[in-house]
Amino acid sequence: MTHQGWPGNQGWQGQPPPGYQPQYPVGPPQTPKKKRMWIPFVIVGIVLFLAFGAGGLIALRVYFSAQRDADEPPQAEVLWTQDYSGVGGSFDDQPFDSWGSGDVVAVMHADELVAYNSKTGEKAWDMAPPMREGEGKADISRFCGISQEVENGLGIVAYGPYIKEAYGGTGCSTIAAVDLKTGKPKWALDMPVVEDRSTTNYTSPAIVGDLVVFDLHDVVYGVSLADGKEVWRYDKEATQHCGFSSPQFSERTAVYSIFCPLDGKGGSRALLFLDPVTGAVKERKEIKSEKAPIVVAADPPIVRIDANTDSERMVVFDEAGRETAEIPLELPAGKLSVQPIGEGVGTGARQREPFVIADGMLFGSTAPVQANEYRDTNKIVAVDLKTGQQRWDVALGPKIFGRPLAVTDSGVLAINEGTAENPPRVFEIPLNGGEPKPITGTLPTDVGEMFKSNLHWVDDTLYGVWMGTKIEGMKPVFAVR
């Protein structure tokens, strides 16, 4: 017999009694677990990585960030920015022109002249064009001219009564010298209001030495800068109903473009060369041209003849009106850019030309050409005014489009139109050509386009005035260093 106590002979006994603990695991046999000896090493590695590896990554990140920052140019110091603001509510309109001096930066619109402190940007003063006594039929007065120069703490403005139907616009008839510190006229000279003449809309006063030279209607005047008293006048065109345009001035010569529609010859065009000190005529030279000649400089006189046509020429004259050289518009470096700054401004007053004249040279820029699908480039050029030939050309960069803005004792200053990778900045080029050197940091993105702004370089500071209509988010008046 089999022993009943032998487990193999007992059969299925059901569930073990309460409190029974089996000596072996229930189910199929299991392989004994191996000890994971590598876990401590992983933990130690993680600790070492956190202690040293993360620091290494941070160090690498700081290094590459520093390299990137080193490659990016520094930003210019923004001294201040301003919106157009003033008394007349015309801040949405294009300005006429601007002044930049050590005292103020002033912006002229048709119905206001507002000045900002050049150091702080705070509004210094504003001025509305006064109404002339005895002009009761006009409801308003408007500015119609401003000097590009300021001298002895004075700037020159022109204004007059406005009735579009009667005057064709503004009856430009008063010339005044404005104190830059106070905004108050030092003197005002009232001239006769000439009605129903297109020549009454504007004038282009200029400070030339101790005199103010300006044209009104068909007469050119020279008056004292100190008190406004008349010194001389040129009125020989009045009998032919001739009109003046695009004047340029130097202390030796005042040059006007003249058009005489009623001269009995079907209309004629001429250049008038005056002595700005005495008003004496140096030369009156008739010019054969499809359009009115455009005077772009006075020292020496430089004139665009047949401007904006296929036969346009740029001619250099001497003070006696003799042609001395011709500047080809197609230079070795490219086509010379001749369009004025802020040319869209709706006024016939003198505009700022895209050239700088100094040391017998014309410094300009060539028209843009495509550098790639997205960017333009061009050259800054120097042209010898004795020969009319290009002396040198320099590119500010392979994908940079620039223009000259001033000449100093050490070089030609130029500025580029901003792009995302090349924001605007000022460069200095040696007077005899050579590598351009940045002398400012990059300008902020919320200032106006450099090619449509008046730029004033005063005491190593760049003052800018956007010459377009107001754009939301743009600071149209600024000072940077």
Secondary structure, DSSP 4 states (H G I P E B T S, - for coil): ---TTSGGGS----SPPTT---SS-SSS--PPPPP-TTHHHHHHHHHHIIIIIHHHHHHHHHHHHHHHHHHSPPBP-EEEEE----SSS-TTSPPSEEEE-SSEEEEEETTEEEEEETTT--EEEEEPPPPPTT-TT-SEEEEEEEEEEEETTEEEEEEEEEEHHHHSEE---EEEEEETTT--EEEEEE-PPPPS-GGGS----EEETTEEEEEETTEEEEEETTT--EEEEE-TTGGGT-EEEEEEE-SS-EEEEEEETTSSSS-EEEEEEE-TTT--EEEEEE---SS--EEEEETTEEEEESTTSTT-EEEEE-TTS-EEEEE-SEETTEEBP-PPBTTTSS--S--B-S-EEETTEEEEEBPPEESSSS-EE--EEEEETTT--EEEEE-S-TT--EEEEEE-SS-EEEEE---SSS---EEEE-TT----EE-S-BPPTTBPPGGGEEEEEETTEEEEEE-S---TT-B-EEEE-
